[in-house]
Amino acid sequence: MTIRQLDSDKFEAYDRLCAKYGTVFNTRAWLSLQDDIKVYGIHQKDGQLMGGFHLSFQKQMGVSAVREPMYTPFVGPFIKPLGGKLFKIQDQKKKIMAALVEFLDGLGVKLVTVALDGQFHDLQPFIWKEYKAVPQYTYLIDLTSETIWEDFDPKRRNDIKRAEKDGVTVEQVHDLELIISMVSKSLDRKDKGFDKKLLTHLMTKFCNEENSFSFVAKLDGRPIAAIHCLHYNGRAFYLLSGYDHNNGHSGAGALALWHGIQHAKSIGLKIFDFEGSMIPAVEKYFRSFGGEIATYFRVSKASIPLEMALKFKKREWF
């Protein structure tokens, strides 16, 4: 098992694997839109490509670091299905994790903090090498279910019904500037690190009617809430939302999201992924839509002095 930066002669093989087993965030089209991102291939002993991942090289608190890119929930890895008996599959996954640890340790950066794809839960190779492994959570709705609406929290269903009764309407839109404006109204209020320029770049250069969808809730003709989702390989990701807190309705966001979930089902997607949050109020909101909880992990490592400093700034990493 070897890991190395993806060579151009492996691009086609990577794209084929990603189309079958990866997510939208693993695609080179998505990753090419941000600077300082490198894509890596996971190779079998015979040199055959079996999967991949990516890393964003950044500065965190003034030191060199690698982590997942902005607006990207995890770095991967994704791999093609492993064959054989269960012990063999587990053995192969452990070897992949061990190779990943060795690779990350060899980068020479001061800080590593990356979220991993949820299919990898055996993190002993990281723990053995003194990484911290912190669980993260998301909710997944099975879009093949016939009881999606019934599985909602009754309070959430009532919010949606009240919004409809009060005249809130929802429509699918393709106006990315409107979505960016709605998202900005929300994030500018609560996220000082919000990068509108980068968001605009990602939205306008990547999103289209083939790989994403947006819904806007309106009251008296005014946009008051919006949601935007990316989808790929049967899975929708709830990427962004926006809300006009000055002219809103408490059920507008939920109504827009309900339309998004129904649309995802109607176009044949299998999973609706809320992309997770560790913020209690946001987690409670996501949970109210009745999805199944799913766990993924963030692994982090830094020198002892840096780790101690980060405990005050980024407690969620350590």
C-alpha positions in Angstrom: 0.0 0.0 0.0 1.6 3.3 -1.1 0.3 6.9 -1.1 1.7 9.6 -3.4 0.5 12.7 -5.1 -1.7 11.9 -8.1 0.2 11.9 -11.4 -1.5 13.2 -14.5 -1.4 9.7 -16.0 -3.7 8.5 -13.2 -6.3 11.3 -13.6 -8.7 9.2 -15.7 -8.4 6.2 -13.4 -9.0 8.5 -10.4 -12.1 10.1 -12.0 -13.6 6.7 -12.8 -13.1 5.5 -9.2 -14.5 8.7 -7.8 -17.6 8.5 -10.0 -18.3 5.1 -8.6 -17.2 5.3 -5.0 -16.4 9.0 -4.1 -18.5 12.0 -3.2 -18.8 15.4 -5.0 -16.1 16.7 -2.6 -13.6 14.1 -3.9 -13.9 15.2 -7.5 -11.0 17.1 -9.1 -13.5 19.6 -10.5 -14.5 20.7 -7.0 -10.9 20.5 -5.6 -9.4 22.5 -8.4 -11.3 25.6 -7.4 -9.3 26.3 -4.3 -5.6 27.1 -4.0 -3.0 24.9 -2.2 -5.0 21.6 -2.5 -3.2 18.5 -3.5 -4.9 15.2 -4.5 -3.3 11.9 -3.6 -3.8 8.4 -4.9 -3.9 5.2 -2.8 -2.1 2.5 -4.7 -1.9 -1.3 -4.3 1.4 -3.1 -4.4 1.1 -3.6 -8.1 0.7 0.2 -8.6 -3.0 0.0 -9.4 -5.0 2.9 -8.1 -7.6 1.9 -5.6 -8.7 5.2 -4.1 -7.7 8.7 -3.1 -8.0 11.7 -0.8 -7.0 15.3 -0.8 -5.4 17.8 1.6 -5.5 21.6 1.9 -2.3 23.2 3.0 -3.0 26.2 5.2 -1.7 28.4 8.0 -3.4 27.9 11.4 -2.4 30.2 14.2 0.7 31.2 12.1 2.0 27.6 11.7 1.9 25.2 8.7 -1.1 22.9 8.7 -3.1 20.5 6.6 -6.8 20.1 6.9 -9.9 19.8 4.7 -10.7 22.6 2.3 -13.3 25.2 3.0 -16.9 24.1 2.5 -15.7 20.5 2.3 -16.7 18.2 5.1 -13.9 15.7 4.9 -10.7 14.8 3.0 -11.7 11.2 2.2 -10.4 8.7 1.7 -12.6 6.9 -0.7 -11.7 3.4 -2.0 -13.1 0.8 -4.3 -14.9 -2.1 -2.5 -12.6 -4.6 -0.8 -13.2 -8.3 -1.5 -12.7 -11.4 0.6 -13.6 -12.5 4.1 -14.5 -9.9 6.8 -11.1 -10.2 8.5 -9.4 -9.6 5.2 -11.4 -6.4 4.6 -10.7 -5.2 8.1 -7.0 -5.9 7.6 -6.9 -4.0 4.3 -8.6 -1.0 5.8 -6.2 -1.0 8.7 -3.3 -1.0 6.3 -4.8 1.9 4.5 -5.1 3.9 7.7 -1.6 3.0 8.7 -0.3 4.1 5.3 -2.2 7.4 5.7 -0.8 8.0 9.2 2.8 7.4 7.9 2.1 9.7 5.0 0.7 12.5 7.2 3.6 12.2 9.6 6.0 12.6 6.7 4.6 15.9 5.5 6.6 18.0 7.9 3.8 20.3 8.9 3.3 21.6 12.4 -0.4 20.7 12.6 -2.5 18.0 11.1 -6.3 18.2 11.6 -8.4 16.4 9.1 -11.9 15.0 9.0 -12.2 11.5 7.5 -14.9 9.9 5.5 -17.4 8.0 7.7 -16.7 4.6 6.2 -13.4 4.6 8.2 -14.0 3.9 11.9 -10.9 1.9 12.9 -8.6 4.7 13.9 -6.2 2.6 16.0 -3.2 3.4 13.6 -3.8 7.1 14.4 -4.2 6.6 18.1 -1.0 4.5 18.2 0.8 7.4 16.6 -0.5 9.9 19.2 -3.2 11.5 17.1 -6.4 12.7 18.8 -9.5 11.2 17.3 -12.7 13.2 18.0 -16.1 12.0 16.8 -18.3 14.2 14.6 -21.9 13.6 13.7 -24.2 14.1 10.8 -27.7 12.9 10.0 -28.6 10.9 6.9 -32.1 10.5 5.4 -32.8 7.3 3.5 -34.5 8.8 0.4 -35.8 5.3 -0.6 -38.0 5.4 2.6 -41.7 5.9 2.2 -42.0 7.4 5.7 -39.7 10.4 5.5 -42.4 13.0 6.4 -43.8 10.8 9.2 -40.3 10.5 10.7 -40.0 14.2 11.2 -40.4 15.7 14.7 -44.1 16.6 15.0 -43.0 20.2 15.9 -41.1 20.4 12.7 -44.0 19.2 10.7 -46.2 21.8 12.4 -43.7 24.6 11.5 -43.9 23.6 7.9 -47.7 23.4 7.9 -47.9 26.8 9.6 -45.5 28.4 7.0 -47.7 27.1 4.2 -50.9 28.3 6.0 -49.3 31.7 6.5 -48.7 32.1 2.8 -45.0 31.1 2.5 -44.3 29.6 -0.9 -41.2 27.8 -2.2 -39.8 27.6 -5.6 -36.7 26.0 -7.1 -34.4 28.6 -8.5 -31.2 28.7 -10.5 -30.2 32.2 -9.5 -26.9 31.6 -7.7 -26.5 35.3 -6.9 -29.7 35.2 -4.9 -28.6 32.1 -3.0 -25.2 33.8 -2.2 -27.0 36.9 -1.0 -29.3 34.9 1.3 -26.4 32.8 2.7 -24.4 36.0 3.3 -27.2 37.5 5.3 -27.0 34.6 7.7 -23.2 34.0 7.8 -22.2 37.6 8.0 -24.2 37.8 11.3 -22.5 34.9 13.1 -19.3 33.8 11.3 -16.5 36.4 11.3 -14.4 34.0 9.2 -17.0 33.8 6.4 -15.3 34.2 3.0 -17.9 35.5 0.6 -15.4 35.8 -2.2 -14.5 32.2 -2.0 -18.1 31.1 -1.7 -19.1 33.1 -4.8 -16.2 31.5 -6.7 -17.2 28.0 -5.7 -20.8 28.5 -6.5 -20.4 30.3 -9.8 -17.6 28.1 -11.1 -18.9 24.7 -10.0 -22.6 24.6 -9.3 -25.0 24.0 -12.2 -28.4 22.4 -12.8 -26.7 19.0 -13.3 -24.9 18.8 -9.9 -26.9 21.0 -7.5 -30.3 22.4 -6.7 -31.6 25.4 -4.7 -34.9 26.3 -3.2 -36.1 29.7 -1.9 -39.0 30.4 0.4 -40.8 33.6 -0.2 -43.4 35.6 1.8 -45.4 38.3 -0.1 -42.9 37.8 -2.9 -39.8 38.5 -0.8 -37.1 35.8 -0.4 -36.8 35.0 3.3 -35.0 31.6 3.3 -32.9 29.5 1.0 -31.2 26.2 0.8 -28.5 24.9 -1.6 -27.4 21.3 -2.1 -24.8 19.5 -4.1 -25.3 16.0 -5.3 -23.2 13.3 -6.9 -23.2 9.5 -7.1 -26.6 9.2 -5.5 -26.0 11.4 -2.5 -27.2 14.9 -1.7 -25.2 17.2 0.6 -27.0 20.1 2.4 -24.2 22.5 1.7 -25.6 26.0 2.5 -28.6 27.8 3.9 -29.6 31.4 4.3 -32.3 33.2 6.2 -33.5 36.8 6.4 -33.8 37.5 10.1 -35.4 40.9 9.6 -38.2 39.6 7.3 -38.5 36.0 8.2 -40.9 33.3 9.2 -40.0 30.6 11.7 -41.0 27.8 9.4 -39.6 29.1 6.1 -36.2 27.4 6.3 -37.8 24.1 7.2 -40.3 24.4 4.4 -37.5 25.1 1.8 -35.5 22.2 3.2 -38.5 19.9 2.9 -38.9 20.8 -0.7 -35.2 20.1 -1.2 -35.5 16.6 0.4 -38.5 15.8 -1.8 -36.6 17.0 -4.9 -33.6 14.9 -4.0 -35.9 11.8 -3.8 -37.7 12.7 -7.0 -34.4 12.7 -9.1 -33.4 9.3 -7.8 -30.9 10.2 -5.1 -30.5 7.6 -2.3 -29.1 9.6 0.6 -29.7 13.1 1.9 -26.7 14.1 4.1 -27.1 17.1 6.4 -23.2 17.4 6.5 -23.3 17.6 10.3 -22.8 20.2 13.0 -21.4 20.2 16.5 -23.3 23.4 17.4 -26.1 22.2 19.7 -28.9 24.3 18.2 -28.0 23.3 14.6 -27.7 19.7 15.6 -31.1 19.7 17.2 -32.6 21.3 14.0 -31.0 18.7 11.8 -32.1 15.9 14.1 -35.7 17.1 13.8 -35.9 15.9 10.2 -35.7 12.3 11.3 -32.5 11.1 9.7 -30.3 8.3 11.1 -27.3 9.6 13.0 -23.9 8.8 11.5 -20.4 9.2 12.9 -17.2 10.3 11.3 -14.0 11.3 12.9 -11.5 14.2 13.0 -7.9 13.2 13.7 -5.5 15.9 14.9 -1.8 16.0 15.9 0.5 18.8 16.9 3.5 19.3 19.1 2.8 19.5 22.8 3.2 23.3 23.1 1.1 23.9 20.0 -1.6 21.4 21.2 -1.8 23.2 24.5 -2.2 26.5 22.8 -4.9 25.1 20.5 -6.9 23.7 23.4 -7.8 27.3 24.1 -8.6 28.3 20.5 -9.7 25.0 18.9 -10.9 22.9 21.8 -13.0 20.8 19.4 -9.8 19.5 17.7 -8.2 18.2 21.0 
